Amino acid sequence: MKRLWSRLGVRAASVGVLAAGLTGGVYLGQDRDVPQQQQQVASSQALAQASQDELRLQQQLLKVREANHAADRAHRSAAEEVAAAKAASKVKAAASKAWTAETKAIEAKKAEEAKKKAEEAAGPVGYTGDIPESCNEYSGSREIGCALMLDAGFDLDQFPCLDKLWKKESGWNYKATNQSSGAYGIPQSLPGSKMASAGSDWKTNPATQIEWGLGYIEGRYDTPCGAWSHSQSVGWY
């Protein structure tokens, strides 16, 4: 009986020890699971925080890019405005210059026309030189031509040739103009401005025109009769 109770005691103690071990194992297993769950939670939270941080960083980078783009657009716009202003200023300056030049040209043309009208209205410049008695039979520009021819050293017998030559060319009219060639004045200078070598009043002064014409004749034909002979042969002198 004692041995039986002894065996039962041993078995009971063994069962107790086994139960205690199982219970302890359960508790130990539960204690090990808690830190792993906490670590998983912490890892999840860290990943979530990292994702949020990355998203905020991307948003900040996007804002920076947008700000840079806006600054670039503003800079380009400002540069375009400056360029447009410069171009407009150049166009305005060119237009002003062209307008000024055109205005001056118009004013110069009006002044020239007014001068021409004044000269035409005033008539020929009067002759202030002496008229020899041998030339008194002539009048007007012919009288002046006779006097200046003698002053130039030609003989009086040359005047009939000169008279015929310039009567043919211009009718002794100091304003005579050849519309086709542009020849002008009593000697029909071509162009008329050549007579400026004899005087600035070559347009309205018969004496200036005659003086130039006599010089031309002497240089080309020696005498008025030489010029008249050439004119008769070819139709011009």
Secondary structure as GFF3:
##gff-version 3
##sequence-region A 1 237
A	DSSP	alpha_helix	2	122	.	.	.	ID=ss1
A	DSSP	three_ten_helix	133	135	.	.	.	ID=ss2
A	DSSP	alpha_helix	140	151	.	.	.	ID=ss3
A	DSSP	three_ten_helix	156	158	.	.	.	ID=ss4
A	DSSP	alpha_helix	159	169	.	.	.	ID=ss5
A	DSSP	three_ten_helix	192	197	.	.	.	ID=ss6
A	DSSP	alpha_helix	206	221	.	.	.	ID=ss7
A	DSSP	alpha_helix	224	234	.	.	.	ID=ss8
###
